[in-house]
Amino acid sequence: MALAQPEPGGVLDADTGARTGPLRGTLATTACMETLQVGYLHAVAAAAGCSLSQPFPDSGIDWHVSHGAPEHLVDDEVTIKVQLKATYQVPPRPAGPTFGFTLDNEHLVKLARTPVAVHKILVVMLVPREREQWLSAGHERLDLRHCCYWTNLAGHPVTGRRRTTVRIPTARIFDDRALCEIMTRVGSGGTP
């Protein structure tokens, strides 16, 4: 029995014979963005040697990330809480030292609470508007576009009536090295 293989370079249009992009599913773009950012988080956590767990039920925090190392001073394993967000409304490589991201005040209050037993960070992923541009794969690498940035909002004030714009530092790219540095600070009794 022969299995049908997809046409290289896309799907053939039945009427014109022209090649179009691959037939993508109908899942909402926001749902796809959530899935993409979870994949990004998993890749970063794997490269940093961290474990992930998802709280159930979700109380406004998406993930718990844990990092074990005998060098930690407060415990042999430390954990942070991570809230993921994604947007295509901010262009890649934002100009300046920060970019604005708007949160519902109720959510900001949860992320800004201080003091806390377990620190929280907000991770914001900037993605291209078109899904076809989100990733490319080759023999040597898998590229996810564009980038995640992180910030600690502890103590951040609520300034809007229903929503507040927070500033995300463009120097804080969320990758495996950044996650290891965050965990080292938390493991020493500090903040992310």
N, C-alpha and C positions, 0 to 999 in steps of 0.2 A: 504494500500500500504506500503510495507516494503522499507525502505531506506537502501542502501548498506553502511556498515561501513568499514573504512579502517582496514586492518589487523593490529593487535597490533604488534609492533616491526618492521614494515617495509612492503615492498611490496614482494609478492611471485614471484620468477622468474618462468616464464611459462615453461621453459625447464628443470630446475634442481629442482624446488620446494624449493630452498634455499631462505632465507630471505635476502633482500638487503635493503639499506637505503630508505627513503621516496622518492617518485618521485618528484624531484624539478623542478621548471620552468626553462626556457631557457634564462631568463633575464641575461644580461652580469654581470659578477662579480663586475665590477666597479659600475654599476647601483645599484646592491644589497648593496654594501658597502655604497653608498650614502644614501640609504633608512635606513640602520641600524644606521648610525650616526645621522640621523634626529630623529629616535626613541630614541636614547640615549639623545639627546638634549631635546626632549619633556619630558622625564622622569625627567631629572635634573631640568628643568624649573618648572615642576609641583611641585616637592618636595620643591623648593625654593620659591614658591608662585609668580612666574613671568609669564608674558604673552609673547606670541610670535607673531611676524608678519613676513611675507615674502615679501620683496620688489618686486614690479612688475613695470617695468621689472627689472630683476636682473642686477645690475651694478657691479658685482664682489663681492658682499656681500650677503651671503646666508640668514641670519636671523637678525631681530632686537629683542632684548630681553629687556623687560621693567619690572621694579621693583617699586612698589608703597609702600611708607611708610611715615607716617607723620614726622618721625625722620630725613629724608633727609633734608639737609640744602639748597641745590641749587634749589630744586623743590620737590613736593610731589611724583613725579614719574620720575625716571631716566632711560635712555636707553643706551644700548651698541649695537654695531654691531658685529656679529659673522660670521667668515668664517670657514666652516667645511672642513676638509680634512681627508682622511683615507688611511692607507697603511697596507699591510701584509709583507712588506720588512724589518720592524724593529721588532725584537722578543719581546715578552712580558717581562715586568720587565727589561727594558734596563739597562745595567750596567753603572755605573757612574752617574754624576749629570745631564747630558744632553744627548740627541740623536739628530742626524742630520736629517733635513727634507728639501727637495729641492723645491723651488718655482720658477715659471717663474718670471723674473724681473719685468714685467709689473704688475703682481699681488702683488709682494712685495712692489713696489712703492706705490700702493693704501693702503696697510696695514701699511706702515711705515710713511705715511704722518703725519706731525706735524707742527703747532698745529691743533687741530680738535675741532669741536663743539660736536661731538659724538664719543666717544672712540671706538676702534676696538680691538678685540682679535682674534687670530687664535686658533682653537681647532682641534687637530690632534688625530684621533682614531687609535689605533693599533688593528688589527683584526687577527685572525688565517687565514692561507692561505685557509683552507678548510671550506666551508660554514656550514658543519655539526657541526662544533665546535663553531659557533658564539654564540649560546645561548642554554640554557637548562632551562626547566620549571618544577616546582614541586608544590605541594600544599602550600608550605611555601614561595617560592621565584621564581623570574625569574632572571637568571644570563645572562648578556651580556658580551661577552669576546672580547677584553681584557680590554682596558681602554682608556679614553680620557685624554689628557694633554693640557694645555692652555699656551699661552704666549701673551704678548703685544709687538708688533714689532715696536712701534712708534720710529722713528729716526734710524731704522736699515739701514745700508748702503747696496747698491747693490755692490756685489763684483765679480760676474761672468759675462761672456759675454752675455748669454741669460738666465741663471738660477743662483740662489744663494742658497747656503745651509745655513739655519738658525738653531740655536740650541734651542731645546725645553727642558726646565727644567723638570726632572723626579719628582721633589718634587711638581710640580703644577698639581695635579690630578684634573680634572674637574668633580666636583660633586656638589650637592646642597649647601653644606657648602661653597665651594670655590666660587660659583656664588653669594651667599649672601654676602660674604666678598668683592668680586669685586664690587657689587652694593653699599655696604656701603661706600667704598672708593670713588666711583664715586659720590654718593649722598652727600659726604662731600666736593666735589669740587676737589677731587684728581684724580689720574689715576688708571686704573684697577690693 
